[in-house]
Amino acid sequence: MPREPRDFQNGEIYHIIQRGIEDKPIFLDENDYFRGIFSLYEFNNSNPVIIAQRRKERTRFKKIVRGSSPNRSLGDDPLIVEPDKRDRFVEILAFCLMPNHIHLLLKQLNDDGISEFMRKMGAYVTYFNLKYKRKGHLFQDKFKGVHIEDDEQLKTAFVYVHTNAVSLVEPGWKDKGIKNLEKTRKFIENYKWSSYADYIGGKNFPSLTSRDFLLEVMEGADGCRNFVNSWLGYKAEF
């Protein structure tokens, strides 16, 4: 039975959290994470998307590009290798994929855009079930959506999303603190399955996120670092 669209407003920003059912893992290996990233990009599109067809188109386009421009690097962004023709539901401002849940900061572009985007993301379940020979639900029935009401809340959400991966190296850090700040800082700056690297000057999956607005709010790449490092426990600007 289709879910009723929720009252998300166009032009507004929401922190979306989608968890695995009973908090069970939704990503079990690197290929699952890549498929999750690929799905976030491809299914942000009101047009029909057939993943197998999209993969063939990417392969064909790469061959054309390599033939016409042998020195061109295709490694800078693994998601986009051709002009972006998507009719997007949302702007993805930030993301973090965790073993059993997903964090997203989304700006809705079209009516019911967030609900439709998350509904389309359900195709990842088909991939996961086929791969692991399982049946049934993978995600909890409803994703959580929190409306971001001002810049301060947006800054907090930005930091919260990108520090979520800290728990992978420092379990219980919010209560116990972090034992090794430098190790933790390096870990989240190099965590492949989030948008943090793209915000601080690296290149991870740059075509997936729209970063200009948040970079302005966060006062640039250095501001992003400073807010995150302060949250982790650094006493001064890093």
VEXZAFI-721949 format. One record per residue: x, y, z of N, C-alpha, C, O in turn; residue in three letters. Coordinates in steps of 0.05 Angstrom, whole numbers, plus 5000, padded with zeros to 4 digits. Last residue first. Layout:
XYZXYZXYZXYZala...
***
This chain:
582854905295584954725286586254835260588054715249phe581155325349581055275320583455105312585655155320glu581054955412581355195395581155125366581054885359ala579954475434579554715450579754965434578755175443lys576353935407578654105406578054365420575754465418tyr571753615406573053675432575553835431576853875452gly568253555365569753325374571253365400571753175415leu566554075358564553875367566053625378565153505397trp571154285336570154385362568254185374568254135398ser571254025288573353975307572554065335573253935355asn566754245263566853955268568953905290568353745308val568154795260565654705273565854415281565054335303phe572954755230572954865257570454785273570654715296asn571354545180573254405197573054495226573054335245arg567954955163566954685166568754525185567754385203cys571555375160569355385180568155115185567555045207gly574655205117575855235144573755245166574155135187asp570855235076571954975084573254985111572954795127ala565755725095567855605079568955345090567955245111gly561655845132564056015129566355875116568655895125glu557055575133559155465151561655635149563655575163met554155855094553155855122555355775141555655885163val557255725049556856005057556056015087557056185102glu556755175048559455295051559255585059560955675074leu551255145038552255055064555155165069555755235091leu551055334984549555465006550755395033551155575050phe554554974955555055264957553655394980554855554995asp553554434948554954524972555154824976555954914997arg550053884932550054174926551154314950549854324971ser552853234918551853434936551953714923553553774906thr554852904877552552824892551253044908548853044912leu559553074854557053124839554553054855552353134847ser563652904890562853184889560253244874558853434880pro565552474925563252444906562152724902559852774909phe571052694934570052434941567852354921568352204902asn576153114944574353024923573552734928575252554927lys577053644992577753394979575853344956574053504950gly575154095019577154124998578053874983579553884964gly571253995054573754105065575954105044578354125051ile566953775028566554035041569154155050569354405053tyr568653275013568053464992567753745003568253944989asp569053025063571453075048570953285026572753455021ala563452975078565253155092567753225076568553455075tyr559752635058560452865041562453045054563153255043ser561451935065560152175073561052405055562952375039ser564651475058561751465054560251695066557951675076trp569951515070569151525042566151565039565251675018lys573451895114571251695113569851725086568751935079tyr577252265123577752065102575551855099575851665084asn575452545165576252695141576652515118576552595095glu574852145203572452255191573052425166571452445148ile580352025213578451815204576051945190575251855169phe582652495232583552385206581552185195581052165171lys579852525281579652735261580452635233578952685213arg581752065306578852095300578452305278576852265260thr587152165313586351935298583451955288582751895266lys586652625346587952645319587152405302586552445278glu584052445393582852645376584052645348582552665328leu583051905426585151985407583952185387582852095366asn578551885460581151825471583451935452585452045462lys572952295470574652165450577452125461578652325471ile567352155515569452315503571152155483570751915481gly563251865535565851815546567952005537570152025548lys558652035506558552015536561352005548561852125569asp560352035454558852265463558552265494558352485506lys562851545445564551785448562952025459564152195473trp561251025436560451155461561851425466561951515488gly566850825398564150765408563650905435565250905453pro570651055356570451135385567651075395566151265399glu569950875305572650845317572650915347574550835361val564650945296565850705285568650665296569650435296leu563151425315562451195331563650935321563750735335ser564251775274566151765297565651505313567551385324val560251825238562151605234564151585256565551385258ala557752295253556452045259558351815257558251615272asn559652775237561052645259559752375267560652255286thr556152935197558852865190560452745212562552615207his551353035225551352845203554252745198554752505195val552953435261551953185271552052965249552952745254tyr554353865227556453735244555453455253557053265253val549353965204551653915187553753765203554853565194phe546354085250545653845234548053775216548553535213ala548754565265548754335283548254075268549553875273thr547554885221550354825228550554585246552254405242lys541954885226543254765202546154705207547154495199leu541155165273540354875272541654735248542354505249gln543155655254544455515276543755215277545455045282glu539555795213542355725207543755585229545455405224asp533155455223534855685221537755595217538355355217asp530154975218528755225219530555475218529555685211glu529354375188531454555196530354845195529654945173ile525353845207525454095193527654275205527754315229his526753175202526853395221527153655204529053685189val524252535192524852785180524653015199522553055211gly525451835188525152065205525852325190527952325177lys521751355150524151505156523551745173521251845173phe518050785167518051075162520851185168522051125189lys519550235171517250325155517250615148516650695126asp526550105162524250155180522050275163522550405143gln528849695107528649945122526349945141524349805137phe527749185089530449245097530449495115531949515134leu522648675087523448955090526448975098527448795111his523448075045522248255065523448525066525048605049gly528847605039526247715031525347905053526347905076lys535347435010533547475033530947595022530747664999arg540347394982538347184982536447195006536147005021lys543747814976544047655000541847435004541647315025tyr542148024926544947954932545247764955546847574954lys536648104933537647924913540447834919541147594916leu536748484974535348234978536348024958536647794965asn539448914950540548794975539348514978540748324984phe536149054906538948984902539948814926541148604922tyr531449184935531448974915534248874910534748634910thr533249624964532449384979532449144960533248924967val533950014927536349904939535649644954537349454955tyr528950194918530050004899532649884909533449664900ala527850594954527150324962528150114942528149874949gly528651064929531050944942530450664951532250504957met523451204919525051094897527650964908528550764896lys522051414969520651184958522251044936522550804935arg525451844972525851624991524351374982525251154986met523152154930525952074930526451834948527751644940phe517952234950518352084925521251984922521751764913glu519052544996517652284998518052114973518551874975ser521552984973522952824992521652544994523052344994ile517453194938520053104928521552924947522652724938gly512453404943512853124951515553014943515952774942asp514153884894512053774912512453484917512853324899asp521353994891518653964879516753844899517553724919asn525754064925525454224901522654224890521754424879leu528054054992526053964973525754164950525554404954gln534353905012532654135006530654044985531453964963lys537053475062535753505036534153765035532853845054leu541853105091540753375092539753445064541253465045leu541652445117541652625094540752905102538952925119leu544251835140543552105146543652275121545552255105his542451155149543251365130542451635141540251665151ile544650535181542850765176544150965157546450955152his548350145191545550075194543650305191541250285197asn553450355176552850075171549850015173548849845157pro552050995143553050835165552250545161550450495145met553251535103552251265103553651115125556151105127leu551452195101553252005114551951735114549751705125cys550952825067550152555072552252405088554552485088phe548153455044550153295058549153015063546752965062ala544653635005546553815016548853675031551153755030leu541453474950542753334972544953524981546953554968ile535453744929538353794930539353644954538353674976glu530453324898531553474920534453564913535653464894val528753114849526853154870527853354892526353514902phe531053314784531553244812529253304831527853504828arg531653044728529653234739529553174769528052994777asp538052974697536052894717534053124722534753354722arg542353034664539653074652537453004672535152974664lys548653244663546653174682543853244671543153474668asp553152974615551553194624549153104642547952894636pro557352454644555852564622554152794633553852824657glu559152234689560952224667559652324641560652284619val558752214757557752344734559852344712562052444716ile561251884796558351874792557551994765555851874752leu566651934807565651674797562751664790561751464780pro570752424792568052394803566852144791566252134767asp576052344776575452564794572652534807572252614830asp577151974737577151884764576352094784576052034808gly577852094686575052034693574851954723572751884732leu581852564653581552384676578652344683577152544685ser584052584586582152664606581952464628581852214624arg587352414546588652514571586652594592587452674614asn584052284502585552074517586752164543587051994561pro578652444478580452594495582052404513581352374537ser575852074448576052344438578052514453579052714443ser576151594478577051604450577451884439579251924423gly574151744527576951654526577951664497580251724491arg568851854512570552064523573451994520575152154513val567151344495567051574476568951784486570551894470ile567651054542569250974519569351204499571451244486lys564051314575566851314582568551244558570751364554lys559251184549560151464549563051484556564551644544phe558850624559559050724531560151014531561851074514arg558450624615560650494601561050594573563350644565thr553650914621556151014633558550894619560451034612arg550050574596550450844585553050964595554551094581glu550250134631551150104603551750374590553750404576lys548050374676550750264677551950234649554250294644arg542950484659544650704666547550614667549350764659arg540949964653541150134629543150364635544750434618gln540849804706542449654687542949814662545149814651ala537150174728539950174736541750034716543850134709ile532750594702533350304701536350284705537950354688ile528251074720531051004722531250704721530150564739val523851594698524351304703527351244702528751344685pro524552234730524352064706524851774713526251724733asn525852484777523052414773522652244748520452124745ser531252334816530452374788527552294785526852064789asn535152064850534252344853533452444826534752624815asn537151584834534351594841533351864849530951904855phe542751694826540951624804538051644810536451724793glu544851834878545052004854542951944834541552124825tyr543351414911542751694919542851884895541252064893leu545650994883542751014885541851294893539951404882ser551051074891550051074864547051114864545951264847phe551150984946551951244935550751284907549551484901ile549650444948548050644962548650924951546751074947gly553750204919551050194908549250404921547550524909arg557850304954557950424928555150424915554350624903phe556049974997556250265000556350414973555050614970tyr556349484972553749574981553849884985551950024977asp561849444963560149454940557349554948556049694932asn563849385016564349625001562549654977561749884971glu558549075055561149085043561449345027559549495024asp553649165079555348955090558148945078559948835090leu548649595098551049585081552949375094553749405117phe544949525135543949555108546249575088545749565064ile544149155197545849285176544449305149542949125141pro538549325239540249135227541849265204540949475193lys534749605269537549705269539449505257541849505264asp529849405254531049305279534049385282535549245294glu531449605189529449485207530849355230532749195227ile535850165184535149895178533149785198533149865221gly533450845177534750625192533950355181531750315170arg534351485156533151225148534751005160537150975155gln533252145167534651915178533051665170530751645177ile534152815145532852555141534552325152536952315147ile533053455157534953245164533452985164531552945179his531253935107530453725127532753535132534253465113tyr529454575084531454375088530654195111529554275131ile525054845032525854805060527854575062527954405045glu523354844980525255054988526255025017528055175025gly516954574995518954644975520754874985519755064997asn515854195054515454435039517654495019520054455026gln512553595071515053735068514653965048513253945029phe508353255096508153545091510853675091511453845107asp508552625060508652795084508753085077509253155054arg504152195023506352395024506252555050504052615060pro502751545047501751815042504152005043505851985060glu505150965012505151145036504051415028504451505006arg501350444981503150674979502950845005500750865017pro501749765000500050005000501850255000503550275017met
***
